[in-house]
Amino acid sequence: MDAATSLVLADLVLAAHSLFAALVVLGLAAVVAGGLRGWGWVRNPWFRACHLAAIALVAFESWCGVECPLTTLENLLRARAGEAGYAEGFIAHWLGRLLYHEAPPWVFTAAYTLFGIAVAATWRWIPPAPFRPSRTR
């Protein structure tokens, strides 16, 4: 794989990582807003289960001291492209600045845990609809 291809793939991984983070953050905002406004779709059990699983995975990785596989993959691709960081390319620069911040690891662990607790609390405050068995014909 050449350097240009590695760089494009790294930017795509960063974009996917940013979308995952947006799902987690904006998902909670949508559930709360939808609960207050009566939006039925925020009670979809599949959406809610995926949302809870997403933040649970992030918190679990943080508690275990495991780097996110998307971060690992992006760094590997950037290294193959000859880059040391996120300073190259429009997508990498802007999405990287939004996604990565400098703080001690315990700050992220605490934030992910508290956010996970907030997501779990919405299951009680704004409960999802029950899962329906699939229809067979």
C-alpha positions as CSV (number, residue, x, y, z in Angstrom):
1,M,0.0,0.0,0.0
2,D,1.5,3.4,-1.0
3,A,1.6,6.4,1.3
4,A,-1.2,8.3,-0.5
5,T,-3.6,5.3,0.0
6,S,-2.6,4.9,3.6
7,L,-3.3,8.6,4.2
8,V,-6.7,8.4,2.6
9,L,-7.6,5.3,4.6
10,A,-6.3,7.0,7.8
11,D,-8.6,10.0,7.1
12,L,-11.5,7.6,6.5
13,V,-10.9,5.9,9.8
14,L,-10.7,9.3,11.6
15,A,-14.1,10.2,9.9
16,A,-15.6,6.9,11.1
17,H,-14.2,7.5,14.6
18,S,-15.7,11.0,14.7
19,L,-19.1,9.6,13.5
20,F,-19.0,7.0,16.3
21,A,-18.3,9.7,18.9
22,A,-21.1,11.8,17.4
23,L,-23.5,8.9,17.7
24,V,-22.6,8.6,21.4
25,V,-22.8,12.3,22.3
26,L,-25.7,13.4,20.0
27,G,-27.5,10.1,20.7
28,L,-27.9,11.1,24.3
29,A,-29.0,14.6,23.4
30,A,-31.5,13.2,21.0
31,V,-33.0,10.8,23.5
32,V,-33.4,13.5,26.1
33,A,-34.8,16.0,23.6
34,G,-37.1,13.3,22.2
35,G,-38.3,12.3,25.6
36,L,-39.2,15.8,26.4
37,R,-40.9,16.4,23.0
38,G,-42.5,13.1,22.6
39,W,-40.5,11.8,19.6
40,G,-41.4,8.1,19.2
41,W,-38.2,7.1,17.4
42,V,-36.0,7.8,20.4
43,R,-37.7,4.8,22.1
44,N,-36.6,2.4,19.4
45,P,-35.1,-0.4,21.3
46,W,-32.4,-1.2,18.7
47,F,-31.2,2.4,18.6
48,R,-31.1,2.6,22.3
49,A,-29.3,-0.8,22.7
50,C,-26.7,0.2,20.1
51,H,-26.3,3.6,21.8
52,L,-25.8,2.0,25.3
53,A,-23.4,-0.6,23.9
54,A,-21.3,2.1,22.2
55,I,-20.7,4.1,25.4
56,A,-20.3,0.9,27.4
57,L,-17.5,-0.2,25.0
58,V,-15.8,3.2,25.3
59,A,-16.0,3.2,29.1
60,F,-14.8,-0.5,29.3
61,E,-11.8,0.2,27.1
62,S,-10.9,3.2,29.2
63,W,-11.2,1.3,32.5
64,C,-9.0,-1.5,31.0
65,G,-6.5,1.0,29.7
66,V,-7.0,-0.2,26.1
67,E,-6.5,2.2,23.2
68,C,-9.5,2.4,20.9
69,P,-8.9,0.1,17.9
70,L,-9.9,2.9,15.6
71,T,-7.1,5.1,17.1
72,T,-4.7,2.2,16.7
73,L,-5.6,1.6,13.1
74,E,-5.5,5.3,12.2
75,N,-2.0,5.7,13.8
76,L,-0.8,2.6,11.9
77,L,-2.0,4.0,8.6
78,R,-0.5,7.4,9.3
79,A,2.8,5.8,10.2
80,R,2.7,3.8,6.9
81,A,2.1,7.2,5.1
82,G,5.1,8.7,6.8
83,E,3.1,10.9,9.1
84,A,3.8,11.4,12.8
85,G,0.5,12.9,13.8
86,Y,-2.7,14.5,12.7
87,A,-1.3,17.7,11.3
88,E,-1.6,16.7,7.6
89,G,-4.7,17.0,5.5
90,F,-8.0,18.9,6.0
91,I,-10.0,16.0,7.4
92,A,-7.3,14.8,9.7
93,H,-6.6,18.2,11.0
94,W,-10.2,19.4,11.8
95,L,-11.8,16.1,12.9
96,G,-8.7,15.3,14.9
97,R,-8.9,18.6,16.8
98,L,-12.5,17.8,17.6
99,L,-11.9,14.2,18.7
100,Y,-8.6,14.2,20.5
101,H,-7.9,16.3,23.6
102,E,-5.0,16.5,26.0
103,A,-5.8,15.5,29.6
104,P,-4.7,12.9,32.0
105,P,-6.2,9.4,31.3
106,W,-8.3,9.4,34.5
107,V,-10.2,12.4,33.2
108,F,-11.4,10.5,30.2
109,T,-12.2,7.4,32.3
110,A,-14.3,9.5,34.6
111,A,-16.0,11.3,31.7
112,Y,-16.8,8.1,29.8
113,T,-18.1,6.5,33.0
114,L,-20.4,9.4,33.9
115,F,-21.6,9.7,30.4
116,G,-22.4,5.9,30.4
117,I,-24.3,6.3,33.6
118,A,-26.3,9.2,32.0
119,V,-27.1,7.0,29.0
120,A,-28.1,4.1,31.2
121,A,-30.3,6.5,33.3
122,T,-32.3,7.4,30.2
123,W,-33.4,3.8,30.1
124,R,-35.3,4.4,33.3
125,W,-36.4,8.1,32.6
126,I,-37.2,7.6,28.9
127,P,-37.6,3.8,28.5
128,P,-37.3,2.3,25.1
129,A,-40.2,0.4,23.6
130,P,-40.0,-3.3,24.1
131,F,-38.2,-5.5,21.6
132,R,-40.8,-7.2,19.4
133,P,-40.3,-10.7,18.2
134,S,-39.7,-11.0,14.5
135,R,-42.6,-12.0,12.3
136,T,-42.2,-15.2,10.5
137,R,-44.3,-15.9,7.4
